[in-house]
Each structure stands twice: as structure tokens, then as C-alpha cells.
């Protein structure tokens, strides 16, 4: 297991998670069939990323279970059904994961929502890696063992998700330090 730890210039009292899977679950999108060989966690002033780089997969699973079980729930994610399904299918463990979006449905991708945030966008844009691969390239990056590309992509996802969480809190007038479910409009 490779680990990347990045100190952040801000602190989050909520746990934001984002998985990258190494297999294709389309066209049916059975999230429980996704293999989260990369798990990213943004919490406190740290972004922690774990990636399976070969070897003992059972040890990787045990390590991810231990790490997740030490964190306060509920977790937050942009697409909570994806992460919840991945963990249930791969780790055989269900976690409480709330969605962070202020709206759902068409036009609510991570990048579209992030680009709507004018005040937070400037603050967080400087923390993003330039020229990262997109989500459709992750499976091939795993096959090619381009782990830095996967980790850079996941880093950007977590930074954007934190910015989206803050914007959701601003729009709903809720405390960003309390991980609650947002009743977003569909």
C-alpha cells in the first residue's frame, strides 16, 4: 500500500471521502461491484490517500477498515451511494455516508458545481494539481500502475468536494463543522 499525506492550509471537522475504483462497473453502475483500490480522506488539516499497489490485498483491506473505523461518522461524499456501495461490496462493511451537494440531477457534476462557487473557487484553486487525468482514465491508470496520476486526480476531487460542502452549508445556512445530510433538490 502506498500512502500520500498532504498538509492543508485549512481545517475540516468533517470527514470527506472519495474512492477511485480499479474496475469498470458500467453500464449497470452496481456500486457494490466497484473495487476501491484508492481511498482518499480529507479530515482536520490533512488529506490522506491510500492506494493498493499490488501485493497482499487482504492486508490492504484490513488497513482501510482500521483507518475508516477510527474516523467519526457520518462521512461526507459528493456521491454517497458510490462510496457506500464500494465499501459494502469490497470491505463487507456499511458506513454512514451523507451527500454534500446542494442540488442533484442533471448538471451537478463535481466540476460544474465547483465552477459555480466564485468565492471558494479562488481560495481552493491554488491547491489543485494542474493537468490531472479525468475519471474515465482511472481504470487504465491502475492497469498501467500510474499511481501518482490517480492520487493527483483524487487530491483534486477531495479539495473540490470540500469547497462544494462549504458552499452547500452557505446556501442551506448550516454549520459546516457538523456532518449532516442535506436535503438537496432533485
C-alpha positions in Angstrom: 0.0 0.0 0.0 1.3 3.4 -0.9 0.3 6.3 1.3 0.4 10.1 0.4 -0.2 12.6 3.2 -0.7 16.3 2.4 -1.0 19.0 5.0 -3.7 21.5 4.1 -3.9 25.3 4.8 -7.4 24.8 6.4 -9.1 22.5 8.9 -12.2 20.4 8.4 -14.1 19.0 11.3 -16.0 16.7 8.9 -14.6 13.7 7.1 -14.8 13.8 3.4 -14.0 10.6 1.5 -13.5 9.9 -2.2 -12.8 6.5 -3.8 -11.2 5.7 -7.1 -12.1 2.2 -8.4 -9.8 0.0 -10.5 -12.6 -1.8 -12.4 -15.4 -0.8 -14.8 -18.9 -1.0 -13.2 -20.8 0.3 -16.2 -23.3 0.0 -17.8 -25.4 -1.0 -14.8 -23.4 1.0 -12.2 -23.6 -1.6 -9.4 -21.5 0.4 -7.0 -21.0 -2.6 -4.7 -19.0 -4.2 -7.5 -16.6 -1.3 -7.6 -13.1 -2.1 -6.2 -11.9 0.9 -4.3 -8.2 0.4 -4.7 -7.6 4.0 -3.8 -9.3 5.7 -0.8 -8.8 9.4 -0.1 -9.8 11.1 3.2 -9.8 14.8 4.0 -10.1 15.4 7.7 -8.7 18.1 10.1 -5.7 19.7 8.4 -4.7 16.6 6.4 -5.5 14.9 3.1 -4.6 11.2 3.4 -4.6 8.9 0.4 -4.1 5.1 0.3 -3.6 3.1 -2.9 -3.2 -0.6 -3.5 0.0 -1.1 -5.4 0.0 -4.9 -5.6 0.9 -7.5 -3.0 -1.4 -8.6 -0.2 -4.9 -7.3 -1.0 -6.3 -8.7 2.3 -3.8 -6.6 4.2 -4.9 -3.5 2.2 -8.5 -4.2 3.1 -7.6 -4.7 6.8 -5.7 -1.4 6.8 -8.5 0.5 5.1 -11.0 -0.9 7.6 -8.9 0.1 10.5 -8.4 3.6 9.2 -12.1 4.1 8.4 -13.2 2.7 11.7 -11.1 5.2 13.6 -12.8 8.2 11.9 -16.0 9.9 13.1 -19.1 9.1 11.1 -21.1 10.1 9.2 -18.6 10.6 6.4 -19.4 13.1 3.6 -19.0 12.4 -0.2 -20.2 14.0 -3.4 -21.9 10.8 -4.5 -22.5 9.0 -1.2 -24.1 6.0 -2.9 -20.9 5.3 -4.8 -18.6 5.3 -1.8 -21.2 3.4 0.4 -21.6 0.7 -2.2 -17.9 0.4 -2.8 -17.2 -0.1 0.9 -20.1 -2.5 1.4 -19.1 -4.7 -1.6 -15.3 -4.6 -1.1 -14.9 -4.4 2.7 -18.2 -6.0 3.7 -18.9 -3.1 6.0 -21.6 -0.4 5.8 -20.7 3.2 6.7 -23.0 6.1 7.2 -22.1 8.5 4.4 -24.0 11.7 3.6 -24.1 13.5 0.3 -22.7 17.1 0.2 -24.4 18.5 -2.9 -26.8 21.5 -2.7 -28.6 20.2 -5.8 -28.8 16.9 -7.6 -29.7 15.7 -11.1 -28.6 17.0 -14.5 -25.7 19.4 -14.4 -24.4 18.6 -10.9 -21.1 17.1 -11.7 -18.2 17.9 -9.3 -16.5 20.2 -11.8 -19.7 22.1 -12.8 -20.6 22.6 -9.1 -17.1 23.7 -8.2 -17.1 26.2 -11.1 -20.3 27.8 -9.7 -18.5 28.7 -6.5 -17.0 32.1 -7.1 -15.7 33.0 -3.6 -14.4 29.5 -2.7 -13.1 28.7 -6.1 -10.3 31.2 -5.9 -9.4 30.1 -2.4 -9.2 26.4 -3.4 -8.0 26.6 -7.0 -4.4 27.2 -5.9 -4.5 23.8 -4.1 -5.3 21.8 -7.2 -2.8 19.9 -9.3 -2.8 21.0 -13.0 -3.5 18.7 -15.9 -4.8 15.7 -14.0 -6.4 12.7 -15.6 -10.2 12.6 -15.5 -12.4 9.9 -14.0 -12.7 8.0 -17.3 -8.9 7.4 -17.3 -8.6 6.0 -13.8 -9.1 2.3 -14.7 -6.4 2.5 -17.3 -4.1 4.3 -14.9 -4.5 1.4 -12.5 -3.6 -1.1 -15.2 -0.5 1.0 -16.1 0.4 1.5 -12.4 0.3 5.3 -12.8 -0.3 5.7 -9.1 0.7 9.4 -9.0 -1.8 10.2 -11.7 -4.6 8.5 -9.7 -3.5 10.2 -6.4 -3.4 13.7 -8.1 -6.9 13.2 -9.5 -8.2 12.1 -6.1 -6.5 15.0 -4.4 -8.3 17.4 -6.7 -11.6 15.6 -6.1 -11.3 15.9 -2.3 -10.4 19.7 -2.5 -13.3 20.3 -4.8 -15.7 18.3 -2.6 -14.7 20.3 0.5 -15.4 23.6 -1.4 -18.7 22.2 -2.5 -19.5 21.2 1.1 -18.8 24.8 2.3 -21.0 26.2 -0.5 -23.8 23.8 0.4 -23.5 24.9 4.1 -23.7 28.6 3.0 -26.7 28.0 0.8 -28.6 26.0 3.4 -27.3 28.1 6.4 -26.0 25.1 8.2 -22.9 24.6 10.3 -20.0 23.3 8.1 -18.5 21.5 11.2 -21.4 19.2 11.6 -21.7 16.3 9.0 -25.4 16.3 8.3 -27.5 15.1 5.4 -28.5 17.9 3.1 -32.0 17.7 1.6 -30.9 18.8 -1.9 -33.4 19.5 -4.6 -33.6 16.9 -7.4 
